[in-house]
Amino acid sequence: MSGSHLQRHDAHENCAHDHDEHGQRHGEHTHRHAPDAGPRLLWALLLTLGFAAVEAAAGFWSGSLALLGDAGHMVTDSASLALAAFAAWLAQRPPTQRHTYGYGRVETLAALLNVLFMVLVVVGISVAAVERILTPVAVQGETVALVAALGLLLNIAVAWLLMHGEQTMNTRGALLHVLGDLLGSVAALVSGAVVMWTGWTTADPLLSLLICALMLASSLRLLREVMQALMEGVPASLSTEQVAHVLAGIPGVASVHDLHIWTLSSSRIALSAHLVVDSLEQWPAVLAASREALAASGITHVTLQPEPLSTPVRWLPRAAGWQPGAARPS
């Protein structure tokens, strides 16, 4: 083994040690945010589940599909908020020997389940709305408008609660459900007013279909982001080519290869790459400059492997008795 290889190995050990120290600092940063998401999600759960019972009772009594659909939507939202709160708690657990990256990816899985719940709700409400269009049912507009107005105020409060907390993919999935509830309350309020003033009961299922279309569009956007994270794709906010140019532009770096960028969790982006350097003696300065440049792009979990631009050839003396074409003695 050559001396150059030993130097390269030592440099990589220095890189790993520097990476671990940064990981500890980043873990402390995440921990400071941890108490924020959990309590907000829990309060949102209690408010949403409590009003869902009120809305369901009013929907049965008034005959409003918009209220019943919104109540069912709020029940599934309660389940999604409970899942999001559990995922937020689990994501803060420290890394283990079996899960060395920690449990941050649980938030992504929770967001995926929330999207699937939303799609099921949209399908259920759409089927019921089509049936109501074909077979109209009497609706008490006054009751629908009153309950929908109260639901709208509640959903605005819950949405404000979630929007002013820590923004992760998990909380955004929960917020998607709450905004769907808010739109459902608007639809119920408008349908109640239309029925109350004009007697046109078909407005109730038609507005429900409109809200379903809006909720489905939002769900598909979040689903695309979730699948990108689960497939370990490059985050939409970053470009592999641009990051490679940034690293290659650092003084002392000759080229970059084996570059990988992926999402660990909503707030953690990881990168690994091999940097070909002019001299291994420059590696400490190159490593510091690389980490600083990557941190400016939001990439904080970094593993970099140095490689020398040129490896010196070490000629071995010819062994005694060796002939051309014969195997060199080991």
C-alpha positions in Angstrom: 0.0 0.0 0.0 1.5 3.3 -1.0 2.0 6.3 1.2 -0.4 8.3 -1.0 -3.2 5.9 -0.3 -2.6 6.2 3.4 -2.8 10.0 3.2 -6.0 9.8 1.3 -7.5 7.4 4.0 -6.5 9.9 6.8 -8.1 12.7 4.9 -11.3 10.8 4.6 -11.3 10.1 8.3 -11.0 13.8 8.9 -14.0 14.4 6.6 -16.1 11.8 8.5 -15.2 13.4 11.8 -16.1 16.9 10.6 -19.4 15.5 9.2 -20.3 13.9 12.5 -19.8 17.1 14.4 -22.0 18.9 12.0 -24.6 16.2 12.3 -24.7 16.7 16.1 -25.2 20.5 15.6 -28.0 19.9 13.1 -29.6 17.4 15.5 -29.7 20.1 18.1 -31.3 22.5 15.7 -34.0 20.0 14.9 -34.6 19.3 18.5 -35.3 23.0 19.2 -38.1 22.9 16.6 -39.5 19.6 17.9 -41.9 21.0 20.7 -43.6 23.3 18.1 -45.1 20.9 15.7 -46.5 18.3 18.2 -48.7 20.5 20.4 -50.1 22.5 17.4 -51.1 19.3 15.7 -52.7 18.0 18.9 -54.8 21.2 19.3 -55.8 21.0 15.7 -56.9 17.4 16.2 -59.1 18.2 19.2 -60.8 21.2 17.6 -61.4 19.3 14.3 -62.8 16.1 15.9 -65.0 18.0 18.2 -66.7 20.1 15.5 -67.0 17.1 13.2 -69.6 15.6 15.6 -71.6 18.9 15.5 -71.5 19.1 11.7 -72.5 15.5 11.2 -75.6 15.9 13.5 -76.6 19.1 11.7 -76.0 17.4 8.3 -78.4 14.5 9.1 -81.0 16.9 10.5 -80.9 19.3 7.5 -80.4 16.8 4.7 -77.3 18.6 3.4 -74.7 16.6 1.5 -72.3 19.4 1.8 -72.4 19.3 5.6 -72.3 15.5 5.8 -69.4 15.5 3.3 -67.6 18.1 5.3 -68.2 16.2 8.6 -66.8 13.0 7.0 -63.9 15.0 5.7 -63.2 16.4 9.2 -63.3 12.9 10.7 -60.6 11.7 8.2 -58.8 14.9 8.9 -58.8 14.0 12.6 -57.2 10.7 11.8 -54.6 12.4 9.6 -53.8 15.0 12.3 -53.4 12.2 14.8 -51.1 10.4 12.4 -49.2 13.7 11.8 -48.8 14.4 15.5 -47.5 10.8 16.1 -45.1 11.2 13.2 -43.8 14.5 14.5 -43.1 12.9 17.9 -41.5 9.8 16.4 -39.3 11.9 14.0 -37.6 13.6 17.0 -36.2 10.3 18.4 -32.4 10.1 18.2 -30.7 7.9 15.6 -30.0 4.3 16.6 -27.7 1.5 15.5 -30.5 0.2 13.3 -31.7 3.6 12.0 -28.6 5.7 11.7 -30.4 8.6 10.0 -33.0 8.7 12.7 -36.8 8.6 12.1 -37.3 11.8 10.1 -38.6 9.8 7.0 -41.6 8.9 9.1 -43.0 12.4 8.4 -42.8 11.7 4.7 -44.7 8.4 5.1 -47.4 10.2 7.2 -47.8 12.8 4.4 -48.2 9.9 1.9 -51.0 8.3 4.0 -52.7 11.7 4.4 -52.7 12.1 0.6 -54.3 8.7 0.2 -56.9 9.5 2.8 -57.7 12.7 1.0 -58.2 10.9 -2.3 -60.6 8.4 -0.7 -62.6 11.2 0.8 -62.8 13.0 -2.6 -64.0 9.8 -4.3 -66.7 9.2 -1.7 -68.0 12.7 -1.8 -68.0 12.8 -5.6 -70.1 9.6 -5.8 -72.6 10.9 -3.3 -72.8 14.3 -5.1 -73.6 12.6 -8.5 -76.4 10.6 -6.8 -77.8 13.8 -5.3 -77.7 15.5 -8.7 -79.7 12.6 -10.3 -82.0 12.4 -7.3 -82.4 15.8 -5.6 -83.1 15.8 -1.8 -84.7 18.6 0.2 -82.2 20.8 2.1 -82.7 23.2 5.0 -80.7 26.1 3.9 -80.8 28.1 7.1 -79.3 25.3 9.2 -76.7 24.6 6.6 -75.5 28.2 6.4 -75.3 28.6 10.2 -73.3 25.5 10.8 -71.1 26.1 7.8 -70.3 29.6 9.0 -69.2 28.2 12.4 -67.1 25.5 10.7 -65.5 28.1 8.5 -64.3 30.1 11.5 -63.0 27.0 13.2 -61.1 25.9 10.1 -59.5 29.3 9.7 -58.3 29.1 13.3 -56.9 25.6 12.8 -55.2 26.6 9.5 -53.7 29.6 11.2 -52.4 27.4 14.0 -50.6 25.1 11.6 -49.3 27.7 9.2 -47.6 29.6 12.0 -45.7 26.6 13.2 -42.7 24.6 11.9 -43.3 23.8 8.2 -42.5 20.2 7.3 -43.8 17.8 4.7 -45.8 16.2 7.5 -47.5 19.4 8.8 -48.1 20.4 5.2 -50.0 17.2 4.6 -52.1 17.9 7.7 -52.6 21.5 6.6 -53.8 20.2 3.2 -56.7 18.4 5.0 -57.5 21.4 7.0 -57.6 23.7 4.0 -59.9 21.1 2.3 -62.1 21.4 5.4 -62.1 25.2 5.0 -63.1 24.9 1.4 -65.8 22.4 2.3 -67.2 24.9 4.8 -67.2 27.6 2.2 -69.1 25.3 -0.2 -71.6 24.4 2.5 -72.1 28.1 3.4 -72.7 29.1 -0.2 -75.0 26.1 -0.9 -77.0 26.9 2.2 -77.4 30.5 1.1 -78.4 29.5 -2.4 -80.9 27.0 -1.2 -82.3 29.5 1.4 -82.7 32.3 -1.2 -83.6 30.4 -4.4 -84.7 26.9 -3.3 -82.3 25.3 -5.9 -81.1 22.2 -4.0 -78.8 21.0 -6.8 -76.4 23.8 -5.8 -75.4 21.6 -2.8 -73.9 18.6 -4.7 -72.5 20.9 -7.5 -70.4 22.9 -5.0 -69.3 19.7 -3.3 -67.9 18.5 -6.7 -66.1 21.8 -7.2 -64.4 21.5 -3.8 -63.4 17.9 -4.5 -61.7 19.0 -7.7 -59.7 21.6 -5.8 -58.7 19.1 -3.0 -57.7 16.5 -5.6 -55.3 19.0 -7.3 -53.7 19.9 -4.0 -53.3 16.3 -3.1 -51.6 15.4 -6.4 -49.1 18.2 -5.9 -48.1 17.0 -2.5 -48.1 13.4 -3.7 -45.5 14.3 -6.3 -43.3 15.8 -3.7 -43.7 12.8 -1.3 -42.9 10.3 -4.1 -39.8 12.3 -5.0 -38.6 12.1 -1.4 -39.4 8.3 -1.1 -37.6 7.6 -4.4 -34.5 9.5 -3.0 -34.7 12.0 -5.9 -33.1 15.4 -6.0 -35.4 17.9 -4.2 -37.3 20.2 -6.6 -35.5 23.3 -5.2 -32.1 22.0 -6.2 -30.3 21.2 -9.5 -27.6 18.5 -9.6 -25.8 20.3 -12.4 -25.7 23.6 -10.5 -24.5 22.0 -7.3 -21.7 20.2 -9.2 -20.7 23.6 -10.7 -20.5 25.1 -7.3 -18.3 22.3 -6.0 -16.1 22.3 -9.1 -15.6 26.1 -8.7 -14.0 25.8 -5.3 -10.3 26.5 -5.4 -8.3 23.3 -5.3 -11.1 21.1 -6.8 -10.2 19.7 -10.3 -13.5 17.8 -10.9 -16.5 16.3 -9.2 -18.1 12.8 -9.8 -20.4 10.3 -8.1 -22.6 13.2 -6.9 -25.8 12.2 -5.1 -28.4 14.4 -3.5 -31.5 13.2 -1.7 -34.0 14.0 1.0 -33.7 12.6 4.5 -36.7 14.5 5.9 -38.6 17.7 5.3 -35.8 19.7 6.9 -32.7 17.6 6.0 -31.1 17.3 2.6 -28.1 14.9 2.2 -25.3 14.9 -0.3 -22.4 12.7 -1.1 -19.7 13.2 -3.7 -16.1 12.5 -4.8 -13.9 15.5 -5.2 -10.8 15.3 -7.3 -8.3 17.7 -5.7 -5.1 19.1 -7.0 -3.3 18.1 -3.8 -4.4 16.2 -0.7 -2.6 18.8 1.4 -5.3 21.2 0.4 -8.1 19.0 1.5 -8.9 20.7 4.9 -9.4 24.0 3.2 -11.4 22.4 0.3 -13.6 20.6 2.8 -14.4 23.7 4.8 -15.2 25.8 1.6 -17.3 22.9 0.2 -19.4 22.6 3.3 -19.9 26.4 3.5 -21.0 26.6 -0.1 -23.4 23.6 0.3 -24.9 25.0 3.5 -25.9 28.1 1.5 -28.1 25.9 -0.6 -29.7 24.2 2.4 -27.6 21.0 2.1 -26.3 20.3 5.6 -25.8 16.5 5.8 -22.6 16.2 3.7 -20.2 13.3 3.0 -17.3 14.2 0.7 -14.5 11.8 -0.5 -11.2 13.4 -1.6 -9.2 11.9 -4.5 -5.8 13.1 -5.7 -5.6 14.5 -9.2 -2.5 12.4 -10.0 -1.3 9.3 -8.2 2.5 8.8 -8.3 3.7 5.6 -9.8 5.9 3.5 -7.5 8.2 1.3 -9.6 9.1 -2.0 -7.8 12.6 -3.6 -8.4 12.6 -6.6 -10.7 12.6 -9.8 -8.6 15.6 -12.1 -9.0 15.0 -14.8 -11.6 11.9 -13.1 -13.1 11.4 -13.4 -16.8 9.1 -11.4 -19.1 5.7 -13.1 -19.4 6.1 -14.9 -16.1 3.9 -14.0 -13.1 5.6 -11.6 -10.6 6.2 -13.3 -7.3 3.9 -12.0 -4.6 
